[in-house]
Amino acid sequence: MQKVFNVCYSGDGHYIFSGSDEGNIRIWKAFASESTKIKDKREIAKLNYLNGLKKKYKDMPEIRRIANHIHLPKELMHTKTIRDTMILSEKKKELNRKKHAKKERKTKKEKEENEE
C-alpha cells in the first residue's frame, strides 16, 4: 500500500474500508481483537455484561493498568530498559556532581544553559 486516498466506516461500524493508489480496497476490522463469527444471544449478553463491568470499574488502578497495557516485543522492551537505565544514571551522576562540587564551580548542564 503506497498512499491511502480514502477511508470510511461501514454502515454498522464494524469495518473500515481504505482505498489506495494501487487500486486496491482493503477491509479492516474496526476493533482488531473482536471476532467476526456470528454470536448467539448468550454470547452477546456476556460481552455486554463484561463491557459494562469495564465501564463501571474503569477508574480502579488494576483495571486501568490492564486496559492501558501495550505489549512490546522482547527486543524493544530490552532496549527501553537499557535506555531508561542510562537516563537514570545520567541524572544520578549530575546530582552527585552538584552534591560534591565546590560552590563557585558550575556543573556541565549549568554551563550549557549559560552559553545559550
SULHU-V792090 format. One line per field, one symbol per residue. ss: DSSP state (H for helix, E for strand, C for the rest). psi: psi as a letter, one per 40 degrees, with the letter a starting at -180 (. if undefined). burial: # if it has 9 or more other ideal C-beta (glycine too) atoms within 8 Angstrom, else .. Layout:
BEGIN
ss = ???
psi = ???
burial = ???
END
This chain:
BEGIN
ss = CCCEEEEEECCCCCEEEEEECCCCEEEEECCCCCCCCCCCHHHHHHHHHHHHHHHHCCCCHHHHHHHHCCCCCHHHHHHHHHHHHHHHHHHHHHHHHHHHCCCCCCCHHHHHHHHC
psi = hchhdihiiideeeihhhhieeeihihihdhdehieihiiddddddddddddddddfdehdddddddehhhhiddddddddddddddddddddddddddeiiddhiidddddddd.
burial = .........#....######.....#..##.............#..#......#...#....##............#..#.............#..#...#.....#...#.....
END
